[in-house]
Amino acid sequence: MTKDTNHFKEVLTRESVELERQLGTLGRKNPDEAGDWETVRKEGDVDEADELDVAEGIETYENDNAVLGQLEIQLKNVTEALARIEDGTFGKCSVCGNDIEEDRLEASPSATTCKTHM
């Protein structure tokens, strides 16, 4: 493969750091399961007797949990792409084995398929 894997390694590493930062604003690493994050309920000045405050807190938690789930998936994809760089399989379509187009990798460095198999 003639792709500049150093360039993609830098891009993916920066993305990994940013994803970890974003995850850290919503939750914490699960100490019982490597690579897993869990949403942390934000403590605030919520009067537990006020149903509206409680409902708002639940809604915020659920929204944060959904976002955290998407960020976790993105981080997993980035981590797997970095592993593919290390093992020499980066930039190969997981379906047909052909090279993934450069512009596709520029748009999505963690892509696992060529344009034909998107």
Stockholm file with secondary structure:
# STOCKHOLM 1.0

chainA/1-118         MTKDTNHFKEVLTRESVELERQLGTLGRKNPDEAGDWETVRKEGDVDEADELDVAEGIETYENDNAVLGQLEIQLKNVTEALARIEDGTFGKCSVCGNDIEEDRLEASPSATTCKTHM
#=GR chainA/1-118 SS CCSCHHHHHHHHHHHHHHHHHHHHHHEEECTTSTTCEEECCCCCSCCTTCHHHHHHHHHHHHHHHHHHHHHHHHHHHHHHHHHHHHHTCTTBCTTTCCBCCHHHHHHCTTCCSCGGGC
#=GC SS_cons         CCSCHHHHHHHHHHHHHHHHHHHHHHEEECTTSTTCEEECCCCCSCCTTCHHHHHHHHHHHHHHHHHHHHHHHHHHHHHHHHHHHHHTCTTBCTTTCCBCCHHHHHHCTTCCSCGGGC
//
